[in-house]
Amino acid sequence: MRHKRAIPNRGFRVADQIQRDLAELIRELKDPRIGMATISAVEVTPDYAHAKVFFSVLVGSPQETEEALNEAAGFLRNGLFKRLAIHTVPTLHFHFDRTTERAAEMNALISKANANRAADEASDEGRED
């Protein structure tokens, strides 16, 4: 009896290829709800049945973009069928990636904390006279 050997890192390679192909396919969509969306990550289940596609948005509403991408998921999946050389093209599930949003919030908090510290130090130096 022959066993299929798993190809190391194949899932990562497939996810990476899906990410690149989706980036091109999304640019072709004419839906005005899709702002400047960037695919930030793709996670594929081991059986390739499903793929979580994480995106961020530079311009536009994250909620509207997510809705539009999920509505276009079937069309995008068909586009992947034509491009990918695998038997099963996963069902696509789009999710807004809050990582960049959280990073911007953290940077703003750090900047505010640094400004407050500088103001406190300046007022402390003024009292020592």
Protein Blocks (a to p, Z undefined) as FASTA:
>chain_A
ZZddddehklmmmmmmmmmmmmmmmmmpcbfklccdddfbdcddfklmaccdddddfbdc
fklmmmmmmmmmmmmmmmmmmmpccfbdcdddddddfklmmmmmmmmmmmmmmmmmmmmm
mmmmmmmZZ
